[in-house]
Amino acid sequence: YSPAFQVKENKEKERLEKRLLDELYKIFMDSDSFYYSLTYDLTNTVQRQGALG
């Protein structure tokens, strides 16, 4: 492949990645039930609470 083709391909990949990240951001920000924690395992805690109640 020519260098110009590779540059164009990289730009298209970057554009697609940005678009996907933007869409994911919108999905999560529009959701009332999305939680994230760097230090706590929310998944297992919520599953255990669901199993108990």
C-alpha positions in Angstrom: 0.0 0.0 0.0 1.1 3.5 -0.7 1.8 5.9 2.3 -1.1 8.1 1.2 -3.5 5.2 1.2 -2.3 4.2 4.7 -2.8 7.8 6.0 -6.3 7.9 4.5 -7.1 4.5 6.0 -5.8 5.6 9.5 -7.9 8.7 9.4 -11.0 6.7 8.5 -10.3 4.3 11.4 -9.9 7.3 13.8 -13.1 8.8 12.5 -15.0 5.5 13.0 -13.5 5.1 16.5 -14.5 8.6 17.5 -18.0 8.1 16.2 -18.4 4.8 18.1 -17.1 6.4 21.3 -19.5 9.3 20.9 -22.4 6.9 20.4 -21.5 4.8 23.5 -21.1 8.0 25.5 -24.6 9.1 24.5 -26.1 5.7 25.3 -24.5 5.6 28.8 -25.3 9.3 29.6 -28.9 8.9 28.5 -29.3 5.8 30.7 -30.6 6.1 34.3 -29.2 2.8 35.3 -25.5 2.9 34.3 -23.0 2.9 37.1 -19.2 2.7 37.1 -16.6 2.3 39.8 -12.8 2.1 39.5 -12.5 0.6 43.0 -15.7 -1.4 43.7 -17.2 -4.5 42.0 -20.7 -3.3 41.3 -21.7 -6.3 39.1 -21.4 -8.9 41.8 -22.9 -6.7 44.4 -26.0 -6.0 42.3 -26.3 -9.7 41.3 -26.2 -10.7 44.9 -28.8 -8.2 46.0 -31.1 -9.4 43.1 -30.7 -13.0 44.3 -31.6 -12.1 47.9 -34.6 -10.0 47.2 
